[in-house]
Amino acid sequence: MTYLDNNTATKPSQTVILAMMPYFEEHYASPSCPHAMGQELLRPIEKALHAIYHLAGAKEDDLFVFTSSYSESITQVIHSVYEQVARQTGKTHFITSTIGDAATIYALSKLEEEGCALQMAKVSKEGYVPLDSIIEAITPRTCLISLPLASALTGVIQPVYDIAALCKERGILLHIDVTHALGKLLVDFAELGADYLTFNGEQLHAPKGTGGLFARKGTPLIPLIAGDGQETRFRGGPINVPLEIALGQACIEAEQSSTLYCSEVARLRDLFEERIIQQCPEASVLFKESERLPTTSAIAFYGIRSEALLYALSKKGVFATMGGGCEQHIERVVEASGIDHIIASCTLSFSLSKFTTEHDIEKAATIIGEAIVRLRKLSKTLL
């Protein structure tokens, strides 16, 4: 098996799994209880929170909500802004981009049923949202702009610092999802200038069911809590201690691996692209001149439908993605950047992790080259 779909989900780290197991087997009490078994959980929870805050570059007074996924986090941000800003002030205009993730687009589109307006900012041929597109999309009624820091499928990094400065100037709330950049790039919530930051734990080698939301102090947020209604760092209901401990451990390891991503993983990504072009000279690495994540490559294989290639590679144990689920299909993302729809329909996304080896890269490139040859022969036979 050669797994090159790490922007969809990663293999949980073995040490992360080991870190959470005692909280299933031994330390299973509730931290809300005043007895010793409950209170002994407070220190490891605080340690996990410290690691999460540190990786995200958040300040102590920023509110953190542990969630089950970035989709839940994004939905909570959008719902909070709708309830506490749009309905209260009449500023009912929301902006995202045509390359945003499906969770954001879906959540915002549902608000149209409540009388809100959704604007999709245009994307450049380089795969990012230019500041001019945001300026063009803004109206006097704009209350929230929601963007990813980097595209999951193309890896292109967005100019969020410029957009954040514009939002501050215009009094517009800004939400940035850093799921695919956290641990791969330096993410500093304080420096980003965003009001909300969301992420998924799965892309950090944490277990499924982990995610997070940061809200800057004073920004609108409806805390999902029970009890007296005071703001806390947790959702309502019992704290999921094992998963929160696991997320904290994953954040510690992500920080330790950050240099690895910027050097070795980036080298393997470049090697992969080089080997693909050697095997398939007619292929093209999209957005290669843009600033990209060190993990991600979108490659168009001219004349081969992405569905057919994805199936052929899966049969041989090489796993890539064409999107879907919480992400848009890559065909739509690529086409939104002004690339011909025929090329877009032939594109697959490949993403590496810290566990990817040079052997994986060489093996995958060979299998992809062989699959392309077989599919081209099949196409000629059918013709």
C-alpha positions in Angstrom: 0.0 0.0 0.0 1.2 3.5 -0.9 -0.9 6.1 0.8 -0.9 9.5 -0.9 -4.2 10.8 0.4 -3.0 12.5 3.6 -5.0 15.6 3.1 -8.2 13.6 3.5 -7.0 11.6 6.5 -3.7 10.5 8.1 -2.5 7.4 9.8 -2.8 8.1 13.6 0.6 8.2 15.2 1.4 5.2 17.4 2.5 7.4 20.3 -0.7 9.4 20.0 -2.7 6.2 20.3 -0.6 5.0 23.3 -1.0 8.4 25.0 -4.8 8.2 24.9 -5.2 4.5 25.9 -4.8 5.0 29.7 -7.8 7.4 29.7 -10.0 4.5 28.4 -8.6 1.8 30.7 -7.4 3.4 33.9 -8.2 7.2 34.2 -11.8 6.9 33.1 -13.5 9.2 35.7 -15.0 12.6 34.8 -12.8 15.7 35.4 -15.9 17.5 36.5 -16.1 15.4 39.6 -14.5 16.7 42.8 -13.1 13.4 43.9 -9.4 12.4 43.4 -10.0 10.3 40.3 -11.7 13.2 38.6 -9.3 15.9 39.7 -6.2 14.0 38.7 -7.3 14.5 35.0 -7.1 18.2 35.2 -3.3 18.4 34.8 -3.1 16.2 31.7 -6.0 18.1 30.1 -4.3 21.4 30.7 -1.0 20.0 29.3 -2.9 19.0 26.1 -4.6 22.4 25.9 -1.2 24.1 26.2 0.2 22.0 23.3 -2.9 22.9 21.1 -2.6 26.6 21.9 1.1 26.6 21.3 0.9 24.9 17.9 -1.8 27.3 16.7 0.0 30.4 18.1 -3.1 31.3 20.2 -3.0 33.6 23.3 -4.2 32.5 26.7 -7.3 34.6 26.6 -8.4 33.2 23.2 -11.4 30.9 23.6 -10.8 27.3 22.5 -13.6 24.8 21.8 -12.7 21.1 21.3 -14.9 19.7 18.5 -15.3 16.5 16.6 -14.1 17.8 13.3 -13.3 21.0 11.3 -16.8 20.7 9.7 -18.3 21.1 13.2 -16.0 24.0 14.0 -16.8 25.8 10.8 -20.5 25.3 11.3 -20.3 26.7 14.8 -18.4 29.8 13.6 -21.0 30.5 10.9 -24.0 29.8 13.1 -22.5 32.1 15.8 -22.0 35.0 13.3 -25.4 34.5 11.9 -27.2 34.5 15.3 -25.1 37.3 16.9 -24.2 39.6 14.0 -26.4 39.0 11.0 -29.7 38.7 12.8 -28.9 41.6 15.2 -27.4 44.1 12.8 -28.8 43.2 9.4 -25.3 42.6 8.0 -26.3 39.4 6.2 -23.7 39.2 3.5 -21.1 36.3 3.7 -18.1 35.7 1.5 -16.1 32.6 0.8 -14.2 31.5 -2.4 -14.9 29.2 -5.3 -12.2 26.9 -4.0 -13.4 26.8 -0.4 -14.0 23.4 1.3 -17.5 21.9 0.9 -18.3 22.2 4.6 -18.0 26.0 4.4 -19.9 26.4 1.2 -22.7 24.1 2.4 -23.1 25.9 5.8 -23.1 29.3 4.2 -25.5 28.2 1.4 -28.0 27.1 4.1 -28.1 30.6 5.4 -29.5 31.8 2.1 -32.7 30.0 3.2 -32.7 32.5 6.1 -32.4 35.6 3.8 -28.6 35.9 3.8 -26.5 36.4 0.7 -23.5 34.3 -0.2 -20.7 35.7 -2.5 -18.1 33.4 -4.0 -14.8 35.4 -4.5 -13.1 34.6 -7.8 -9.7 32.8 -7.9 -6.6 33.6 -10.0 -5.0 31.3 -12.5 -2.3 30.7 -9.9 -5.0 29.0 -7.7 -5.3 31.7 -4.9 -7.9 34.3 -4.1 -6.4 37.8 -4.9 -7.1 40.7 -2.6 -8.8 42.4 -5.5 -11.4 39.6 -5.7 -12.2 40.1 -2.0 -12.5 43.9 -2.4 -14.8 43.4 -5.4 -17.0 41.0 -3.3 -17.3 43.1 -0.2 -20.5 45.1 0.3 -21.6 47.4 3.2 -23.5 44.4 4.6 -20.6 42.0 4.6 -20.3 40.4 8.1 -17.9 37.4 7.6 -15.3 36.2 5.2 -14.4 32.5 5.5 -11.3 31.1 3.7 -8.9 28.2 4.0 -5.2 29.0 4.6 -4.3 26.5 2.0 -6.2 24.4 -0.5 -6.5 20.7 0.4 -6.5 19.6 -3.2 -4.0 21.9 -4.9 -1.9 22.9 -1.9 -1.9 26.6 -2.9 -1.5 29.0 0.0 -3.9 31.9 0.2 -2.8 35.6 0.9 -4.7 35.7 4.2 -2.5 38.3 5.8 -3.5 40.9 3.2 -7.1 39.9 3.5 -7.0 40.1 7.3 -5.7 43.6 7.2 -8.5 44.5 4.8 -11.1 42.9 7.1 -9.8 44.8 10.1 -10.0 48.1 8.1 -13.6 47.4 7.0 -14.8 45.9 10.3 -15.5 42.5 8.9 -15.1 39.2 10.8 -12.6 36.8 9.3 -12.5 33.0 9.7 -9.5 31.0 8.5 -9.4 27.2 8.4 -5.9 25.9 8.8 -6.6 22.2 8.7 -4.1 21.5 5.9 -1.5 24.0 6.9 -1.2 23.4 10.6 2.0 21.5 11.5 3.3 22.0 7.9 3.6 25.8 8.0 4.1 28.2 10.8 0.6 29.1 11.9 0.3 32.0 14.4 -3.3 32.9 15.3 -2.1 36.1 16.9 -0.2 37.1 13.7 -2.8 36.0 11.2 -5.2 38.7 12.3 -8.2 36.4 12.0 -11.1 36.3 14.4 -11.7 32.6 14.1 -9.3 29.7 13.4 -10.5 26.1 12.8 -8.7 22.8 12.2 -9.1 19.1 12.0 -7.1 16.7 14.1 -7.1 13.9 11.5 -4.5 15.8 9.3 -2.2 16.0 12.4 -2.1 12.2 12.8 -4.7 12.4 15.6 -7.6 10.0 15.7 -10.9 10.7 13.9 -13.3 12.7 15.9 -10.9 15.4 16.9 -10.9 19.1 15.9 -10.8 22.6 17.3 -12.0 26.1 17.1 -10.2 29.2 18.4 -12.1 32.5 18.8 -10.4 35.7 19.6 -11.5 37.2 22.9 -14.6 39.4 22.4 -15.6 37.9 19.0 -19.2 36.5 18.7 -19.4 32.9 19.6 -22.2 30.8 20.9 -20.5 28.4 23.3 -22.0 24.9 23.2 -22.0 24.4 26.9 -24.3 23.3 29.6 -24.7 24.7 33.1 -24.4 28.3 34.1 -23.7 29.6 30.6 -20.3 31.0 31.4 -17.7 30.8 28.7 -15.4 27.8 29.0 -12.9 26.0 26.8 -15.2 23.1 26.3 -18.4 22.0 24.5 -21.5 21.1 26.4 -21.6 17.6 27.8 -18.8 15.5 29.2 -15.2 16.2 28.2 -13.9 13.6 25.9 -10.7 13.2 27.8 -9.0 10.4 25.7 -9.5 12.3 22.4 -8.4 15.7 23.8 -5.3 14.1 25.2 -4.7 12.5 21.8 -5.1 15.8 20.0 -2.6 17.5 22.5 -0.1 14.8 21.9 -0.5 15.1 18.1 0.1 18.8 18.4 3.3 18.2 20.3 4.5 15.8 17.6 3.4 18.1 14.8 5.6 20.9 16.2 8.5 18.5 16.4 8.0 17.5 12.8 7.6 21.0 11.3 11.2 21.1 10.1 10.8 17.7 8.5 7.8 18.9 6.5 9.7 22.0 5.3 12.7 20.0 4.2 12.4 16.2 3.7 8.7 16.0 2.9 9.0 19.0 0.5 12.0 17.2 -1.2 9.9 14.0 -1.6 7.0 16.0 -3.1 9.4 17.5 -5.7 10.9 14.1 -6.4 7.5 12.6 -6.9 6.6 15.3 -9.4 9.9 14.8 -11.2 9.4 11.1 -11.4 5.8 11.5 -12.7 7.0 13.7 -15.5 9.7 11.2 -16.4 7.1 8.4 -16.5 4.4 10.5 -18.2 5.9 13.3 -20.2 2.4 14.5 -21.2 1.4 15.0 -17.5 1.5 18.5 -16.0 2.0 19.6 -12.4 -0.5 22.3 -11.8 0.2 25.5 -9.8 3.9 24.6 -9.6 4.9 28.2 -9.6 2.5 29.2 -6.8 3.4 29.1 -3.1 2.2 25.6 -2.0 2.1 23.3 0.9 5.2 21.1 1.1 2.9 18.0 1.1 0.6 18.5 -1.8 0.7 18.1 -5.6 -2.1 18.4 -8.2 -1.2 16.7 -11.4 -3.1 16.6 -14.7 -2.8 13.4 -16.8 -4.0 14.6 -20.2 -6.5 12.2 -21.9 -7.1 10.1 -18.8 -10.2 10.7 -16.8 -9.4 11.1 -13.1 -12.1 8.5 -12.1 -10.5 5.9 -14.3 -7.0 6.6 -13.1 -8.0 6.7 -9.4 -9.7 3.3 -9.8 -6.7 1.8 -11.6 -4.3 3.1 -9.0 -6.5 1.8 -6.1 -6.4 -1.7 -7.6 -2.6 -1.5 -7.4 -2.5 -0.2 -3.9 -1.7 3.5 -4.6 -4.2 5.8 -3.0 -4.8 9.5 -4.1 -7.9 11.6 -4.2 -10.2 13.6 -6.6 -12.0 15.3 -3.7 -15.5 14.7 -2.4 -16.7 14.4 1.2 -15.8 17.6 3.1 -13.9 18.9 0.1 -15.1 19.9 -3.3 -14.2 17.7 -6.3 -10.8 18.7 -7.7 -12.3 19.2 -11.1 -14.4 22.1 -9.8 -11.4 23.6 -7.9 -9.1 23.5 -10.9 -11.7 24.8 -13.3 -12.5 27.6 -10.8 -8.9 28.8 -11.3 -9.5 29.3 -15.0 -8.0 26.0 -16.2 -9.7 24.3 -19.1 -12.4 21.8 -18.0 -10.8 19.0 -20.0 -7.6 19.4 -18.1 -9.5 19.7 -14.8 -11.3 16.4 -15.5 -7.9 14.6 -15.8 -6.5 15.9 -12.5 -5.7 14.0 -9.3 -4.4 15.3 -6.0 -1.6 13.6 -4.1 -0.6 14.4 -0.5 2.4 13.2 1.5 2.9 12.9 5.3 5.9 12.6 7.6 5.5 8.8 7.2 6.0 8.9 3.4 9.3 7.4 2.3 11.4 7.7 -0.8 10.6 4.1 -1.6 6.9 5.0 -1.5 7.5 7.8 -4.0 9.5 5.7 -6.4 7.0 2.8 -6.2 4.0 5.1 -6.7 5.5 6.9 -9.7 6.3 3.5 -11.4 2.8 2.2 -10.8 1.2 5.5 -12.0 3.3 5.3 -15.2 2.2 1.7 -15.9 -1.4 2.6 -15.2 -1.3 5.5 -17.7 0.1 3.2 -20.4 -2.6 0.6 -19.8 -5.4 3.2 -19.8 -4.1 4.8 -23.0 -4.0 1.4 -24.7 -7.6 0.6 -23.5 -8.8 4.0 -24.8 -7.3 3.3 -28.3 -8.9 -0.2 -28.3 -12.3 1.2 -27.4 -12.0 3.8 -30.2 
